[in-house]
Amino acid sequence: MLYVEESPQAGAFFIGQKKELYMATAQNARVNNLGLEKILPKVVDTVNKSSWILNRKFSRPTPWNGRHIQQAITTTTSSQGTSFRGTEQFSTSVEFSPTVMTWYATGYAQPVTVSMIERGINQTPLGVVSLYKASFEFAQNSMSVALATQSYSFGTGNDIDGLGVIIDDSTNTSSYAGLARSTYGTYINAGGATGIIAATGGVLDLATMDSADDAATVSGLDSETPNVVISNRAIWSLYGSLLEPAKMAQYGVMGQPTISSTAGVGEKVTPSDGLRGRGGWSNLDYRGKPYVRDDKSPAQVQWHVNETLLECHSLSIPGLTSVTVANQTTEGVYDKVPPTAFQWRDLMSPVNQLAETGIFVFYGNVIHRNPIRNEKISGITGV
C-alpha cells in the first residue's frame, strides 16, 4: 500500500509503502475436510495465581488430634522470688495459672461433576486431554484459590483462621483463639502491646519496617522473631525500590536469601542460585530474612510472620483419601506442589442422572501458637 507524507521542509513530499500484517486465519473448506487439528495435551491455567502460604502450609499439614486444639500460654510471672542471705523463709503458695488458646476445626468442600457421556466420548482414541483429570484439577485448583484467599482473611463464618485474625489488634477482630483482645491483647495482639503499625502518610520506609520487626522480636532468639516478610507484588516492588542504590552495587556479586514453597523454615539458597539479572531483584531480603511475594496477600499490607509457629492442622476423615499428586493435565501455579491437606471423596452416581460427582475436602484449621511474634504494617501506598 502506497502513502504520501509531507516533509517538514516546505514543498517536499515522500512516497512510501506500508507493510500490512495479517493474522493466521482458518484454512478453506477443502483443507478442513481432509485433516484434523492438533490439540495440545495440556490445559493452561491463565486465571489462578500463586499463594506462598498455601504451598508452604497446606502441602505439609500436621495431623489433627482430639476434639479441638489448645495451647497454654502464661500471662503473668511469679512474684515469689526473693533475694536472701541465710535462713529466711520463702513463700510456697501456688501461682502458676496458665490461660488457654483454643482452635476448632472447620471445613471447605469443592464438588466436581463429570458427565458419563462426555467422559465416554473423551476416552475414545481421538481424545487428547483427559476430561476426567482436567475436571478434577479445575475443581482442586479452584479450592486452592479459595483457601489461599482465606489464609489472609479474618476467620468469619466457617472460614479458616487467616493472617487477618491471627495478626490483629481489635482493628478488625475482637478475639483470637477464644481469648478477648480487650482482656488479653498484650498477649495475643500483633507485636504484643504495640499492635498493628500504620504506615505514616501511606509511606513504606525502613524505619517503619524496623519498628514492626522490633515489636515482634525477642532479642537474641531467632525462634522468637518474625522469620519471613510477605506482601503482594506491588508492596514487594516498593520495598525493592528502597534498596535501589544497593542493587546497582551488588549485581553479580552474590545471591540473595530466598525461600521456596518446599524449603525448610529459614532455609536459604547458595549464592549461585540467587540473583541473576542485571535490571532488578529476583529475591529480596530484610534483616537477613526472606521477603516473598504472595498474590493473595491484600493490598497495602506487609506481614512480618513467625512461620515456625504457624501451623496447618488437618483432620483425616474416614472413607476419604489424601490428595498426594500435583496437577498432571493442567499447567500453571498448582502443577508443582500437591496440596496434601486436601482429601477426596470418590465418585458417586445419582440414580436419575448419567453423571458422577466427587468432593474435595479440607477439614481442620490454621493456627499460630504465639501471635505476638508477628506484626503487620497497614495503609501502605508508596515510598
Residue, then its C-alpha position, 0 to 999 in steps of 0.5 A: m500500500l502506497y502513502v504520501e507524507e509531507s516533509p517538514q521542509a516546505g514543498a517536499f513530499f515522500i512516497g512510501q509503502k506500508k507493510e500490512l500484517y495479517m493474522a493466521t486465519a482458518q484454512n478453506a473448506r477443502v483443507n478442513n475436510l481432509g485433516l484434523e487439528k492438533i490439540l495440545p495435551k495440556v490445559v493452561d491455567t491463565v486465571n489462578k495465581s500463586s499463594w506462598i502460604l498455601n504451598r508452604k502450609f497446606s502441602r505439609p499439614t500436621p495431623w489433627n488430634g482430639r476434639h479441638i486444639q489448645q495451647a497454654i500460654t502464661t500471662t503473668t510471672s511469679s512474684q515469689g522470688t526473693s533475694f536472701r542471705g541465710t535462713e529466711q523463709f520463702s513463700t510456697s503458695v501456688e501461682f502458676s495459672p496458665t490461660v488457654m488458646t483454643w482452635y476448632a476445626t472447620g471445613y471447605a468442600q469443592p464438588v466436581t461433576v463429570s458427565m458419563i457421556e462426555r467422559g465416554i466420548n473423551q476416552t475414545p482414541l481421538g481424545v487428547v486431554s483427559l476430561y476426567k483429570a482436567s475436571f478434577e484439577f479445575a475443581q482442586n485448583s479452584m479450592s486452592v484459590a479459595l483457601a489461599t484467599q482465606s489464609y489472609s482473611f479474618g476467620t468469619g463464618n466457617d472460614i479458616d483462621g487467616l493472617g487477618v485474625i491471627i495478626d490483629d489488634s481489635t482493628n478488625t477482630s475482637s478475639y483470637a483463639g477464644l481469648a478477648r483482645s480487650t482482656y488479653g491483647t498484650y498477649i495475643n495482639a500483633g507485636g504484643a502491646t504495640g499492635i498493628i503499625a500504620a504506615t505514616g502518610g501511606v509511606l513504606d520506609l525502613a524505619t517503619m519496617d524496623s519498628a514492626d520487626d522490633a515489636a515482634t522480636v525477642s532479642g537474641l532468639d531467632s525462634e522468637t522473631p518474625n522469620v519471613v516478610i510477605s506482601n503482594r507484588a506491588i508492596w514487594s516492588l516498593y520495598g525493592s525500590l528502597l534498596e535501589p542504590a544497593k542493587m546497582a552495587q551488588y549485581g553479580v556479586m552474590g545471591q540473595p536469601t530466598i525461600s521456596s514453597t518446599a524449603g525448610v523454615g529459614e532455609k536459604v539458597t547458595p549464592s549461585d542460585g540467587l540473583r541473576g539479572r542485571g535490571g532488578w531483584s529476583n529475591l529480596d531480603y530484610r534483616g537477613k530474612p526472606y521477603v516473598r511475594d504472595d498474590k493473595s496477600p491484600a493490598q497495602v499490607q506487609w506481614h512480618v510472620n513467625e512461620t515456625l509457629l504457624e501451623c496447618h492442622s488437618l483432620s483425616i476423615p474416614g472413607l476419604t483419601s489424601v490428595t498426594v499428586a500435583n496437577q498432571t493435565t493442567e499447567g500453571v501455579y498448582d502443577k508443582v506442589p500437591p496440596t496434601a491437606f486436601q482429601w477426596r471423596d470418590l465418585m458417586s452416581p445419582v440414580n436419575q442422572l448419567a453423571e458422577t460427582g466427587i468432593f474435595v475436602f479440607y477439614g481442620n484449621v490454621i493456627h499460630r501458637n504465639p501471635i505476638r511474634n508477628e506484626k503487620i504494617s497497614g495503609i501502605t501506598g508508596v515510598 
